[in-house]
Amino acid sequence: MNLLFSRQLKSRCKKLFPHFKAVRIVNVVMHATRTRSPSRLRRLILPHTSILKRHKIDRSIYSTSEPYSPFEHDRYDAGKHGKILIFKKKGNIIRAGKHDVLDGYKGILFFLKWTNDLDWPTFICAPNIVLLCELKAQIPPTIKDHYLSSWSSKFPGVAINWPDTSCTPELYLTSNKFILPGVTKPEEAVQVLSRLLKLLREIRFGPLKVAQ
């Protein structure tokens, strides 16, 4: 997990920024692992339900049909701190929301403080950071004909699938924007953005010819 993700992304993308109107983080999904018994977890959380309103945290329960399923969890809306899912069996946490990795980390710490929980996670990671980007040049409609593209008339986006990365940009031609999910490191985002710019340039003007 890189708490300086935003700063490093800005630094590494300096050469690419002239091609974009905007590049910003819109969602950070974080996982926190810890060892916890369900009974102890309930004892920690239930005494603090009276301060839900004061902290503007909405609680709703989402459970599977199996009473002891590992996917049974509670969901908390912590406002600016994001959405918190806490799984009852082991007490593991998933946090999703804006704005960057540091905000996500603070959101998890806020939740643990709210529960008065002194048993800190043994591991925290950010396996899915989502970027929203807007290009200056118009995305060519012929992008749909490229062999890396996949799209459907049922959905507005055009996905670009590179086999060697989990980051799959989804382009929206009418708004000239795209989202980039699955980012874990700044250099990974820079690599995919550079690839995409090269791909769009080749579609507009054809591949660069190497002088013999």
Residue pairs with C-beta under 8 A, 6 or more apart in sequence:
1 30
1 101
1 105
1 124
1 125
1 126
2 8
2 101
2 126
2 185
2 186
3 101
3 102
3 105
4 102
5 25
5 100
5 101
5 102
5 126
5 129
5 185
5 186
6 25
6 100
6 101
6 102
8 186
9 23
9 25
9 186
9 189
9 190
11 186
12 186
12 187
12 189
12 190
13 23
13 189
13 190
13 193
16 23
16 190
16 193
16 194
16 197
17 23
18 136
19 135
19 136
19 137
19 197
20 133
20 134
20 135
20 136
21 134
21 135
21 136
22 132
22 133
22 134
23 131
23 132
23 133
23 134
23 193
24 131
24 132
24 133
25 98
25 99
25 100
25 129
25 130
25 131
25 132
26 98
26 99
26 130
26 131
26 132
26 179
27 96
27 97
27 98
27 128
27 129
27 130
28 82
28 95
28 96
28 97
28 98
28 99
28 100
28 101
28 103
28 104
28 126
28 128
28 129
28 130
29 94
29 95
29 96
29 104
29 126
29 127
29 128
29 129
29 130
30 93
30 94
30 95
30 96
30 101
30 104
30 105
30 107
30 108
30 124
30 125
30 126
30 127
31 92
31 93
31 94
31 123
31 124
31 125
31 126
31 127
32 92
32 93
32 94
32 95
32 108
32 121
32 123
32 124
33 90
33 92
33 121
33 122
33 123
33 124
34 90
34 91
34 92
34 93
34 119
34 120
34 121
34 122
35 90
35 91
35 119
35 122
36 90
36 91
36 119
38 88
38 89
38 91
41 86
41 88
41 91
44 115
44 116
44 117
45 74
45 86
45 115
47 116
48 114
48 115
48 116
49 59
51 114
52 58
52 59
55 78
55 79
55 114
56 78
56 79
57 76
57 77
57 78
57 79
57 114
58 76
58 77
59 74
59 75
59 76
59 77
60 74
60 75
60 77
61 74
61 75
62 73
62 74
62 75
62 85
63 69
63 72
63 73
64 71
64 72
66 72
68 89
69 89
70 87
70 89
70 90
71 87
72 87
72 88
72 89
73 85
73 86
73 87
73 88
74 85
74 86
74 88
75 83
75 84
75 85
76 83
76 84
76 85
76 86
76 111
77 83
77 84
78 84
78 107
78 110
78 111
78 114
80 97
80 98
81 95
81 97
81 103
81 106
81 107
81 110
81 111
82 95
82 96
82 97
82 98
82 103
82 104
82 107
83 95
83 96
83 97
84 93
84 94
84 95
84 107
84 108
84 111
85 93
85 94
85 95
85 96
86 92
86 93
86 111
87 93
87 94
93 108
93 111
93 121
95 104
95 107
95 108
95 111
97 103
97 104
97 107
101 126
101 129
104 126
105 124
108 121
108 124
112 120
112 121
126 184
127 184
128 181
128 182
128 183
128 184
129 182
129 183
129 184
129 189
130 179
130 180
130 181
130 182
130 183
131 179
131 180
131 183
131 189
132 177
132 178
132 179
132 180
133 177
133 178
133 179
133 180
133 193
134 175
134 176
134 177
135 176
135 177
135 178
135 200
137 200
137 204
138 176
139 171
139 173
139 176
139 178
139 200
140 200
140 203
140 204
141 173
142 203
143 149
143 158
143 160
143 171
143 173
143 199
143 200
143 203
144 151
144 158
146 160
146 199
146 203
148 160
148 161
148 162
148 199
149 158
149 159
149 160
149 161
150 158
150 159
150 161
151 157
151 158
151 159
156 172
156 174
157 170
157 171
157 172
157 178
157 179
158 170
158 171
158 172
158 173
159 168
159 169
159 170
159 171
160 168
160 169
160 170
160 171
160 196
160 199
161 168
162 168
162 192
162 195
165 182
165 188
165 191
165 192
166 182
167 180
167 181
167 182
167 183
167 188
167 189
167 192
168 180
168 181
168 182
169 178
169 179
169 180
169 192
169 196
170 178
170 179
170 180
170 181
171 177
171 178
172 178
178 196
180 189
180 192
180 193
183 189
183 192
202 208
